[in-house]
Amino acid sequence: MIDKMAPGSNLRLEMVTMEDIPTLTEVWFAAFTDPELRRLWPDTPGVRKWWDDANRHDLLDKPFQRYIKVVDPDTLDTNGRSRIAAYAKWDLSMPEDRGRRYPPWHEDMPGEVCDVFFAREENERRRVMGNEKHYCATFQSLEVRKSLTMMTPDLDTVATHPDYQRRGAGSMLVKCTGGPVPCQNCHRLRLECTFNYPESAVSSEPGDPHNLLAPTETLTEAGTKRRRIAAACTECRAQKAKCSGHRPQCFHCNRRNLTCSYPTLPSRRKSRQAGQPQQSASPESSSTCTLSQSASYEAESTLQHYARPPSLNTSLEQSLLSTDVIRQHLEVFFDHVYPLGYDFFHRPSMMEDFYAGKLPPILCTSICAAAAIFVSRSRESRIMSIQWAKEVDGYIFANLNVFKVLNIQLMALSKFQNFAYRQFGKVWLLISTAARLCVSFQLNDDRPLPPDADTATVIRRECDRRLVWHVWWMDKGFSAGFDEFTCLPSRWMRIGLPNPEHTFRHGLLKPTSKLSDGVEALASHDAGARAYLMILYSLRCDILRSTKEIVLESRRDSSPAVVAKAVATLKELRDKLTRFLDHMPSHIRPIERSMFSHSTTPEFSAYITLNSWFLQSSCDLYRTCLPGHARESAAASFIAKAPPDFVSSWRALAVSHALRLARMWEHLQALRSKGALHSKQTRIPIGLGYGNMVHQCTKTLLTARRYGLYKNLTDPITGSPVELDDETVDALCQSNVALLDDMSNIVPIIAVLQQDVKKMIETENHNRHLTVESPEEAAPVSSEVQRNTLLSRYHPLAQSFDADAKTVDEIAIQHSDSPQLSARSLAPSQGGDVSMADDSSHYQMQAPSDIYQPTTAHSIGLGQIDPGFDGPMTWSGFAENQLAQDYYVAPSQFDMSGELSWFLSSYLDSDPATSGVQTSS
């Protein structure tokens, strides 16, 4: 009995023998590299022997379990036998009849964790499936397990060696080969075949070797009930909407009173007999389209309907998003956005709800908008992401009277998108509103769970807990240490700290300490990096509050009593930082070995963020005594009256921590360039807040170089002496800039900030030998709010206030009188492509050679960007004003010669090869 995978393939299906047992274990460990699985089954000699014994016991003593394998006769293993490409284990029993699924755990395995995990898995299986048989398969990740519970075969394990993945080996293990009854797989496994082949049925193709049926609307070609429709109607296909398949009119067309028609398409089997190749759909390669292709297709469909007026009924509109696009954006969200602190969704539960059709459409749209910047750099994808963000914002503000936790989730996700695109006013209001809603729902209170709470209830409670902690630390970040800007004070957070990521994913949640318990209490339970990060944020807020009070007071009063009180306060804060570091476990400290080991864990981003913010918080404390005109430094008269030893040690500590921070980032980039980071992500997982840290760290290093602050430097982690010189400062500053390269290519705010840091380095290289430094150049101020509260130049309030600011309508009216023809315009599309706007809507203006004023921004189209960046840049406003109406990106007070417009215009610029947009002189 030999089955062929596809033309030209010699893979064969055979029964497993006792001699195959060691090879099965090798295939299992090669196939399953998921960190969660490796935590349950670490790759040690003892665990490999445990697997050998377990499979041998099942083959000999469990007749209701059947093993089959796929072999490659063209390739021989070390024993001279055909190499095993994949294998599957079928279980014909129910859990209560089977007994213990696995033998006693090996000592190398976390026995308690395994017992709890599999006990809860069986309870969840009983709750969902009852007495029905189902897929209980171990695939490439534990996270897809719940999504497979609606399948009918009783499959326990399927594993495919990486060398044979995406080649159809997995399909051979599970796919029905057709009649007559029994099919070949059922015959091989000695199963009761359910293949439905009535005598009156006529095969769809003459000479069909498998006697498959002609597929109908209700039955598949194997004769089983169809779970998905055979074909979507023309309207649903155009909208990429889920079609119900009803005839003569589907549900979607009936609801919208549209004409419903179904295309006439040749069957897949006719295409196969005609010799057309078909890609096999194996369990390990179920996705057949890339993210960028799906996003571009979705955007192209949306552009065709771009002229439709916007609707507030966004929940109805979002149903038009295709399942493939949503699924792919969900995966990207959990890989790239979730680690950045947006970890208030449970991935397995959300994927289960998605496949069951239970996710709110507006939540899907919000996740797609947040993840889109990581999906594709195409013009269509960017347009689509902005459209999605607009629809989410419209939903939020249209449903302010509806109090739901969903609204808080949407606000948090919208904040990410809006902050990336510099919508500072929206960000300020969204976080404030989300904080009020969290208090309204009492998410900040530790509510007891019901005694009979199941795993799903516990997970939902942890998601709510993580959501309120996310809103809290965002509120802390935007408050900048001032109580007046705080909407969710720390004293209101009476809920436990977040659970570690690995326990959250597996549902093994435990009680945790609270914020008021301090860092000392974290050692009493298995606290992860995220819990330590919450404690650190609270401490950093205290540092900012106290240091800003000292700096502002020093400009009014530098009497000895005030200086003595300030020095005592600063030393007290230093002791708190030292105490925090002493209570940090060694495995989460910023040590090179720990950085490498954390790269394979789900908390890699939290680990980097924790150590980066610890070192930055230390710099925030010690920079108060740095020389120069920095906004964060105390007045010169204050420093002159402070004890000399205190000032010199404080300056050395500020430079030492900035040096350690830059060294850590440099080492992180070195590991990545060598391919030593084992993270699933394609870029270093840094958040949007790293831009501010890079600016402050670089500024401190440049100050050290200007004033020669190279003495008495020590490593703040190890305590060993370190050296620093001008050449090292230059190299570290360039490394700091390079850290932002990945994010600057996809996030406008990081692109602008990176250019700002480059400009700061260039200016300091040119002016560092000058004895006098202009205070305005060292610390430009955009408003009295920023001056009076010592806000960072990148704080939303510092960026938003402008005495001469105009609304978008005022700007459009101002520039509507004397338009100039653009040097580059969008020509009418060719071949059915839709043009973005009429040529008459494009204007052009020249940016000034110095910092341009935000009032010059207006709603105009894409303009010509000179290929060289040496001379003045030609720009034509903010590109997204043309791409999505009413979506206005606020200009920066400190953009250098129009970097934001440069980023958006070059990033969103048309690609003649794909978009069909032409240019003309």
Long-range contacts (C-beta under 8 A, 24 or more apart in sequence): 1-184, 1-187, 1-188, 3-172, 3-177, 3-184, 5-167, 5-168, 5-169, 5-171, 5-172, 5-280, 6-168, 6-277, 6-278, 6-280, 7-277, 9-167, 9-168, 10-72, 10-73, 10-74, 11-70, 11-71, 11-72, 11-85, 11-164, 11-167, 11-168, 11-169, 11-172, 12-70, 12-71, 12-72, 12-73, 12-82, 13-68, 13-69, 13-70, 13-172, 13-173, 13-184, 13-185, 13-188, 14-68, 14-69, 14-70, 14-71, 15-66, 15-67, 15-68, 15-69, 15-188, 16-59, 16-67, 16-68, 16-69, 16-87, 18-56, 18-59, 19-79, 19-81, 20-67, 20-69, 20-84, 20-87, 21-52, 21-55, 21-56, 21-59, 22-52, 23-77, 23-84, 24-51, 24-55, 24-67, 24-69, 24-84, 24-87, 24-159, 25-51, 25-52, 25-55, 27-84, 27-85, 27-86, 27-87, 27-159, 27-160, 27-161, 28-157, 28-159, 30-161, 30-162, 31-140, 31-159, 31-160, 31-161, 31-162, 31-165, 32-138, 32-140, 32-159, 34-140, 34-141, 34-142, 35-600, 35-601, 35-602, 36-141, 36-142, 36-143, 36-502, 36-505, 36-506, 37-138, 37-141, 37-142, 39-110, 39-113, 39-502, 40-109, 40-110, 40-113, 40-114, 40-117, 41-109, 42-108, 42-109, 44-108, 46-106, 46-107, 46-108, 47-106, 47-108, 47-109, 49-106, 50-103, 50-105, 50-106, 50-109, 53-103, 54-102, 54-103, 57-103, 58-89, 62-98, 64-91, 64-92, 64-93, 64-97, 64-98, 65-89, 65-90, 65-91, 65-92, 65-93, 65-156, 66-90, 66-92, 66-189, 66-190, 68-173, 68-185, 68-188, 68-189, 70-164, 70-169, 70-172, 70-173, 72-164, 84-161, 85-160, 85-161, 85-163, 85-164, 85-167, 85-169, 86-158, 86-159, 86-160, 86-161, 86-164, 86-169, 86-170, 86-172, 86-173, 87-157, 87-158, 87-159, 87-173, 88-155, 88-157, 88-158, 88-159, 88-173, 88-174, 89-155, 89-156, 89-157, 89-158, 90-153, 90-154, 90-155, 90-156, 90-189, 90-191, 91-136, 91-154, 91-155, 91-156, 92-154, 92-191, 94-131, 94-133, 95-122, 95-125, 95-126, 113-506, 113-508, 116-508, 117-506, 117-507, 117-508, 120-455, 120-507, 120-508, 121-145, 123-454, 123-455, 124-455, 124-456, 125-149, 127-454, 137-283, 139-283, 139-284, 140-284, 142-348, 142-505, 142-506, 143-347, 143-348, 143-351, 143-505, 144-351, 145-348, 146-348, 146-349, 146-351, 146-352, 147-351, 147-352, 147-355, 150-355, 158-283, 160-282, 160-283, 160-284, 165-282, 165-284, 165-285, 166-282, 166-284, 166-285, 167-280, 167-282, 168-280, 168-282, 169-282, 170-282, 170-283, 170-284, 170-285, 171-280, 171-281, 171-282, 171-283, 174-283, 176-222, 177-210, 178-208, 178-209, 178-210, 178-211, 178-212, 178-221, 178-222, 179-210, 179-211, 179-212, 179-223, 180-211, 183-210, 183-222, 194-224, 195-222, 195-223, 196-222, 196-223, 196-224, 197-223, 204-267, 204-269, 205-269, 205-270, 205-273, 212-269, 214-267, 215-267, 217-245, 217-247, 221-269, 231-262, 231-263, 231-265, 232-262, 233-260, 233-261, 233-262, 234-260, 234-261, 234-262, 234-263, 235-259, 235-260, 235-261, 237-263, 238-301, 238-304, 239-301, 239-320, 240-297, 240-298, 240-301, 240-320, 240-321, 240-322, 240-325, 241-319, 241-320, 241-321, 241-322, 242-319, 242-322, 242-323, 252-319, 287-324, 287-327, 287-328, 289-324, 289-328, 291-328, 291-329, 291-332, 291-375, 291-376, 292-375, 292-376, 292-377, 292-378, 292-381, 294-322, 294-324, 294-325, 294-328, 295-325, 295-328, 295-329, 295-372, 295-375, 295-376, 295-378, 295-380, 295-381, 295-384, 296-376, 296-378, 296-380, 296-381, 296-914, 297-325, 298-322, 298-325, 298-384, 299-378, 299-380, 299-381, 299-383, 299-384, 300-380, 302-383, 302-384, 302-387, 303-380, 303-383, 303-834, 303-836, 304-834, 306-834, 310-390, 310-391, 310-394, 312-394, 312-395, 312-398, 314-361, 314-362, 314-365, 314-391, 314-392, 314-394, 314-395, 314-398, 315-360, 315-361, 315-362, 315-395, 316-361, 317-361, 317-391, 318-361, 318-362, 318-364, 318-365, 318-391, 319-361, 321-361, 321-364, 321-365, 321-368, 325-368, 326-354, 326-359, 326-364, 326-367, 326-368, 327-354, 328-375, 329-364, 329-367, 329-368, 329-371, 329-372, 329-375, 330-354, 330-364, 330-367, 330-371, 332-371, 332-374, 332-375, 333-367, 333-370, 333-371, 335-374, 335-680, 335-681, 336-371, 336-374, 336-681, 336-683, 336-685, 337-370, 337-371, 337-374, 337-416, 339-602, 339-604, 339-605, 339-606, 339-681, 339-685, 340-416, 340-605, 340-685, 340-686, 340-687, 340-688, 341-470, 341-473, 341-605, 341-606, 341-609, 341-687, 342-370, 342-412, 342-413, 342-416, 342-470, 343-466, 343-470, 343-498, 343-501, 343-504, 343-530, 344-409, 344-412, 344-463, 344-464, 344-466, 344-467, 344-470, 345-409, 345-463, 346-459, 346-460, 346-462, 346-463, 346-504, 346-505, 347-505, 348-505, 349-456, 349-459, 349-460, 360-406, 362-391, 362-392, 362-395, 362-406, 362-410, 363-406, 363-409, 363-410, 365-391, 365-392, 366-392, 366-409, 366-410, 366-413, 366-414, 367-413, 369-413, 369-414, 369-417, 370-413, 370-416, 370-417, 373-420, 373-746, 373-747, 374-746, 377-745, 377-746, 377-907, 378-911, 378-914, 379-908, 379-909, 379-910, 379-911, 379-914, 379-915, 380-914, 380-915, 382-883, 382-907, 382-908, 383-883, 383-884, 383-908, 385-417, 386-421, 386-880, 386-883, 386-884, 386-887, 387-884, 389-414, 389-417, 389-418, 389-421, 389-887, 390-884, 390-886, 390-887, 392-417, 393-418, 393-426, 396-430, 400-433, 403-437, 403-440, 403-441, 405-441, 405-443, 405-464, 405-467, 407-437, 408-434, 408-437, 408-438, 408-441, 408-443, 408-467, 408-471, 409-467, 411-437, 412-467, 412-470, 412-471, 412-474, 415-474, 416-688, 419-688, 419-749, 419-796, 420-688, 420-747, 420-748, 420-749, 420-750, 421-748, 421-749, 421-880, 421-889, 422-748, 422-749, 422-752, 422-799, 422-889, 422-890, 422-891, 422-892, 422-900, 423-888, 423-889, 423-890, 424-796, 424-797, 424-799, 424-800, 424-890, 425-796, 425-800, 425-890, 427-478, 427-796, 428-478, 428-796, 428-797, 428-800, 431-471, 431-474, 431-475, 431-478, 431-487, 432-475, 432-487, 434-471, 435-471, 435-472, 435-475, 435-487, 435-488, 436-487, 438-467, 438-468, 438-471, 438-472, 438-488, 439-488, 439-492, 443-467, 443-468, 443-495, 444-468, 444-472, 444-488, 444-492, 444-493, 444-494, 444-495, 445-494, 445-495, 446-494, 446-495, 446-496, 446-514, 455-507, 458-507, 458-509, 459-504, 459-507, 459-509, 462-498, 462-499, 462-504, 462-509, 465-495, 465-496, 465-498, 466-498, 466-504, 468-493, 468-495, 469-493, 469-495, 469-497, 469-498, 469-534, 472-534, 473-533, 473-534, 473-537, 476-537, 476-538, 476-540, 476-541, 477-537, 477-689, 478-795, 478-796, 479-541, 480-544, 480-548, 480-789, 480-790, 480-791, 480-792, 480-795, 481-541, 481-542, 481-543, 481-544, 481-545, 481-546, 481-547, 481-548, 482-545, 482-548, 482-789, 483-545, 485-789, 485-797, 490-515, 490-516, 490-538, 490-541, 491-516, 497-522, 497-527, 497-530, 497-531, 497-534, 497-535, 498-528, 498-530, 498-531, 498-534, 499-528, 500-526, 500-527, 500-528, 500-530, 500-531, 500-603, 501-528, 501-530, 501-601, 501-602, 501-603, 501-606, 502-528, 502-601, 502-602, 502-603, 505-602, 519-579, 519-580, 519-583, 519-584, 520-583, 522-583, 523-583, 523-585, 528-603, 528-606, 529-588, 529-603, 529-606, 529-607, 529-609, 529-610, 530-603, 530-606, 532-584, 532-588, 532-610, 533-606, 533-609, 533-610, 533-613, 535-580, 536-580, 536-610, 536-613, 536-614, 536-617, 537-613, 539-576, 539-577, 539-580, 539-617, 540-613, 540-616, 540-617, 540-620, 542-573, 542-576, 543-573, 543-577, 543-617, 543-620, 543-621, 544-620, 546-570, 546-573, 547-573, 547-620, 547-621, 547-624, 547-632, 548-789, 548-790, 550-624, 550-634, 551-624, 551-631, 551-632, 551-633, 551-634, 551-635, 551-790, 552-788, 552-790, 554-634, 554-635, 554-637, 554-638, 555-635, 558-635, 558-637, 558-638, 558-640, 558-641, 560-641, 562-638, 563-638, 563-641, 563-642, 566-634, 566-638, 566-642, 567-642, 567-643, 567-646, 570-621, 570-624, 570-650, 573-621, 574-621, 577-614, 577-617, 577-618, 577-621, 580-614, 581-614, 581-716, 581-717, 589-717, 590-614, 590-615, 590-660, 590-664, 590-717, 591-717, 592-667, 595-664, 595-667, 595-668, 595-671, 596-671, 596-676, 596-677, 599-671, 599-676, 599-677, 599-678, 599-679, 600-678, 600-679, 604-679, 604-685, 605-685, 605-686, 605-687, 608-668, 608-684, 608-685, 608-686, 609-686, 609-687, 611-664, 612-661, 612-664, 612-665, 612-690, 612-693, 613-693, 615-657, 615-658, 615-660, 615-661, 615-664, 615-716, 616-657, 616-661, 616-693, 616-696, 616-697, 618-653, 618-654, 618-657, 618-716, 619-654, 619-657, 619-658, 619-661, 619-696, 619-697, 619-700, 620-696, 622-650, 622-651, 622-653, 622-654, 622-657, 623-654, 623-696, 623-700, 624-650, 625-650, 625-651, 625-654, 626-651, 626-654, 626-700, 626-703, 626-709, 627-651, 627-703, 627-707, 628-703, 628-706, 628-707, 628-773, 628-778, 629-773, 629-774, 629-775, 629-778, 629-779, 630-699, 630-703, 630-778, 630-779, 631-778, 631-779, 631-781, 631-790, 632-790, 648-711, 648-712, 649-712, 651-709, 652-709, 652-711, 652-712, 652-713, 652-714, 653-716, 654-700, 655-700, 655-701, 655-704, 655-709, 655-710, 655-713, 655-724, 656-713, 656-714, 656-715, 656-716, 656-722, 657-716, 658-696, 658-697, 658-700, 658-701, 658-704, 659-701, 659-713, 659-722, 659-724, 659-732, 660-715, 660-716, 660-717, 661-693, 661-697, 662-697, 662-698, 662-701, 662-732, 662-733, 662-735, 662-736, 663-732, 665-735, 665-736, 665-739, 666-732, 666-735, 668-739, 669-735, 669-738, 669-739, 683-742, 683-743, 684-739, 684-742, 686-739, 686-740, 686-742, 686-743, 688-743, 688-747, 688-749, 688-750, 690-739, 690-740, 690-743, 690-750, 691-740, 691-743, 691-749, 691-750, 691-753, 691-754, 691-794, 692-753, 692-792, 692-794, 694-736, 694-737, 694-739, 694-740, 694-753, 694-754, 694-757, 695-753, 695-756, 695-757, 695-760, 695-794, 697-736, 698-733, 698-736, 698-737, 698-757, 698-760, 698-761, 699-760, 701-729, 701-732, 701-733, 701-736, 702-729, 702-733, 702-760, 702-761, 702-764, 702-768, 704-729, 705-729, 705-764, 705-768, 706-764, 706-768, 733-761, 734-761, 737-761, 744-903, 745-907, 748-889, 748-900, 748-903, 748-904, 748-907, 749-794, 751-899, 751-900, 751-903, 751-907, 752-892, 752-895, 752-899, 752-900, 752-903, 753-794, 755-895, 755-896, 755-899, 756-892, 756-894, 756-895, 756-896, 756-899, 759-896, 780-893, 780-894, 782-893, 782-894, 793-893, 793-894, 798-893, 799-890, 799-892, 799-893, 800-890, 802-854, 802-855, 802-893, 804-853, 804-855, 805-854, 805-855, 806-855, 808-859, 808-881, 808-886, 808-888, 811-855, 811-857, 811-858, 811-859, 812-858, 812-859, 814-858, 815-843, 815-845, 815-858, 815-860, 819-843, 820-844, 820-845, 822-861, 822-863, 822-864, 822-876, 823-863, 823-864, 823-874, 823-921, 824-862, 824-863, 824-864, 824-919, 824-920, 824-921, 825-861, 825-919, 825-920, 826-861, 826-862, 826-910, 826-917, 826-918, 827-917, 827-918, 827-919, 827-920, 829-916, 829-917, 830-916, 830-918, 831-916, 833-915, 833-916, 833-917, 835-917, 836-861, 836-882, 836-883, 836-917, 837-861, 837-882, 841-882, 842-876, 843-876, 843-877, 844-874, 844-876, 845-875, 845-876, 845-877, 846-872, 846-874, 847-872, 847-873, 847-874, 847-875, 847-897, 847-898, 847-901, 848-897, 849-897, 850-897, 851-893, 851-894, 851-895, 851-896, 851-897, 852-891, 852-895, 852-897, 852-898, 854-890, 854-891, 854-892, 854-893, 857-891, 859-888, 862-905, 862-908, 862-909, 862-910, 863-905, 865-902, 865-905, 865-906, 865-909, 869-902, 872-897, 873-897, 873-898, 873-901, 873-902, 875-901, 875-902, 875-905, 876-901, 876-905, 877-901, 878-904, 879-904, 879-905, 879-907, 879-908, 879-909, 880-904, 880-908, 883-908
